[in-house]
């Protein structure tokens, strides 16, 4: 077993063990377990999305468009939210309900993708949709989202923690450790995974490691240039710089 796989397994186990404890504590304190209770923490969720004005978002499995409506204010008049649904009736209902919010663009999307162009979105958002994806097609779907989301963009997935669910609720939930493993296999890097306050739902945020690699490469290049320039200074400039650093006698 490779070191990368070992780290992934350990991470999944620790995440699966730690989050339930926090979730149960929050649930007893706030009594918002199950259903749509996590929507009561909408301000927390939207803030964690880190949305910027004029951004383009794809809300996959948008349902009634509730989350799309909460994001609009952060995007400004030129922002766009592609609110995707696989049911035409839901699409039509969203068009009627949010007719006054021009940034929300309800559309009928395929079940195996978004139908959007490469590098067209700043954020892919899935709330209680991931567990509905085609069986054994989760990694492929995440790879598709990696193509749709810009290199500097993010992927955010909200699901009920399966360890906190019971009965039929367990069928509509997911384990954060499993999600993290699948996302890594698809080429994503987990930025953070946290329970939504007062609920049994978790929110996982992913980024593309290539973006970080480029940023680090630029910083490293700038540091090397600065070091080279310092080493190549004429003797008189070096002496002057050293005299300025020297403490007064």
N, C-alpha and C positions, 0 to 999 in steps of 0.2 A: 504493500500500500504506500503510495507516494506521500510526502510530507504535506502537500496541499490538500489531499483527500483527508488525511488524519486531522488536520486543523479544521476542515469543514465539518467532520463528524463530531469533534469535540465541541465546536461552536453550536451545532444543532442540538446536542444533548443539553448543554448549559442553558441555551435559550429556552428550550422546552421546559426545563426545570424551574427556571427563575421567573418567567413571566406569569405562570399560573398563580404563584403566591401573591404577587403584586395585584393581579386582577381580582382575586378573591377578596383581598383586603379592601380594594376600592369599591367592589360591588356591595360589600356589607355596609360601607360608609355612605354610599350614595343611592343604593337601591335602583340602579339603572341597568341591570343586567338583562340581556336579551332584547329582541325586537329592534326598534330603531332608537333605543336610548342613547346610543353613542352620538346621535345627531345633536344632542344637547351640548356637546362639546365642539360644535361646528367652528367656533372662533379659534379654538386651539388647533384644530385640524388645518383650517385655511392659513393660519399664521405659519404653521410648520411647512406648508407647501412652498413658501418663499416665492410667491408669484410676483412677476414684474409687469409693469404696464406694457401693453402691445404684445403680450405673449400669446402663443397659440397652444391651446389645450385640447386633448382628446379625452372626453369622459366616456369610457367604455362601459356599456351596460348602464346607461344614465338613468334608466327607469322613468321616474316622473320629472327628472331634470332638477331635483332639489339641490344637489351639490353644485351643479352648473350655475344655478342662480346665486349661490353663496360665493362663487369665485368671481363673478362679473365685476364687482366693485374694485377688485384689485387689478383688473386688466385694463381698465379705462375704456373709452369709446372705440378705440381701434383694436382692442383685443378680440380674440376669436375662441369660442369653445365649440368644438365639434361634439355634439351630444349624440353618441351612437347607441342604437338599439336594434335588435334583430326582429322585433315585432312592429309591423307598420302601424298598428293601432296606437302603440305607445309613442311612436314618432309623431303621428298626427296630433295626439293629445298634448305633447310637448310644444308643438308649433302653435297650438291654440293658447295654452297656458302661459307661455313666455313670449307671446307675440310682441310685447313692448320692449323686450330685451334683445336688441338686434345682434348683440355679440353671440348669443346662443344659436347655434345652427344644428337643429335636430336632423338626423339622417339615418337611413336604413343601412346598417353595416353587416358584412358577412360574419359567419360564426367562427371562421378560422383566421380572421385578421381584421384590420381597421378599414381597409380600402383607401387609405391615405398614402400620399407620396413620401418618398424617402426624405429624411431630414426636414420634415414639415412641421414638427411639433416641439414645443419647449417642455411639455409635461404630458405624460400618459397617466391617467388617473383611473383606478378601478376600485370601486367600493362594493364589496360583497358580490363581486362578479367572477373573481378568479376561480372559485370552486365550481362555477357553472361551465367553465371551458371544457372543450372536448377531452374525454378521458385519454390519458397518455399523450396529450398534445400541449401540455403546459410549457415545456421547454421550447418547443417550436414556436409557440405564440410569443414567448418572451424574446426569442431571437428576432421575430418580426417587429416587435416593438422597439428593439434596439436599432433597427433600420429606420423606423418612422421618427423616432426621437432624435433631435440634434445631438451632436457629441457633447455639447455643454448642458443638455437637458437632463430631466430626472423622470423616474418611474416611481409612482406611489401606489401601494396596494393596501386596502383595508379589508380585513376579514375577522370573523369571530375566532377567538382562540379555541381550537378543537378540544384542548384539555379542560376547558371550562364549560363546554357544551354538553348537553345530555339529550337523549331521545332523538327525535328527528332533527334537533338543532345541530347534532354532531355531523349530520350529512350536509349541512350548509355552513361548514367551518373549515379551518385549515390550520396546520401546525406551522408556526413561524420558522422553525428549524428546517422543515422540508422546503418551504418557500425559498429560504436563503440558499439552500443547496441547488435547487432548480434554477434560480436566478444566476448563481455563479456559473453553472454549466452553460447557461445561455450567453455568458459574457458580461453580465452586470456585476457591480460591486456594491455591497450593502453599505450604506452610509449610516443608517441607524434603524432600530426597530424598537418600538415603544407601545405600551398600552395607552389607549385613549382614556383620559381621566374619567373615573366613575363608570367604566363599562367593561365588558368582557371581550372587547374588540382591540386588535392591535393594528398599528400603522407602520408599514415597512417602506423605507425610502431607499432607492437605488440610484446609482450614477454609473456613468461609463468610465472605466479605468483609463481608457485612452486619453480622455481629457485631462486627467490628473498627470499622466505621464508626460504629455506635451507641456503642461505648465511647469512641472519640475525640471524638464529639459531646458526650458527657457531660462529659468532661474539659475540653473547650473551653468549655462552658457554665459549669462551675464556676470556671474561670480568669477568665472575663469577669465573673462575679458578684463574685468576690473583688476584681478590679480596680475595678469600679464602686463597691463598698462603700468601698474605700480612697479613691477620688476624692471621694466624697460625705461624708466625715467632716467634722465641725465644725472650724473653724480651731484651736480650743484642743487638740483631740485630735491634729490633724496636727502642731502645734508640739511637743506632748508626745512624739509618736512620733519626730520628728526629733531632739529633744534626747537621747533614749535612744540613737539611732544615732550621735550626734556624739561624736568622741573627746574624752577629758578634756584640759583645757588644762594 
